Amino acid sequence: MNVLLNAVVEMPAFTITAMLLDKFGRKPLTIGTMWFSGLFCLMGSLMSNIGVWKVIKMVCGVLGIFGMSETFNLLYIYTSELFPTVVRNAALGCTIQATLFGGILAPFVVVLGGWLPFGAFAACGIIGGMFPFFLPETLNMPLYDTFNGLEAGLARCYC
């Protein structure tokens, strides 16, 4: 049941992200989706597997997957817009490699059992949600061809 819910929740997550992307921008949406996921994983780590708490823990897990699915969908768009053309393919390739590596490690974390999987995913979501604060917003910004153009464009944004 849990695997089915995790698979079903990804479809609305992708749809909602696509609808909110141009309204809120890439940076706030990245921070928000990661913290959303981290918060629900943190709540799931505090629940026990007894009685009604087991159902609440499952709901927290599904909402955590929902938030990370939104982040995953957004990640490729944001990465493509952050880097200039000369390194865009390499940067996107590194992003894809990192997400696949995380996907490989996730089942090993889940096998640890207890509160640890939810705690690890919560830490990744909450701490990872802090890093985009250091990134520029790319909504309605041009795609730059070189690092010099990117630096000049960012200098105009922050002045």
Secondary structure, 3 states (H helix, E strand, C coil): CHHHHHHHHHHHHHHHHHHHHHHHCHHHHHHHHHHHHHHHHHHHHCCCCCCHHHHHHHHHHHHHHHHHHHHHHHHHHHHHHHCCHHHHHHHHHHHHHHHHHHHHHHHHHHHCCCCHHHHHHHHHHHHHCCHHHHCCCCCCCCCCCCHHHHHHHHHHHHC
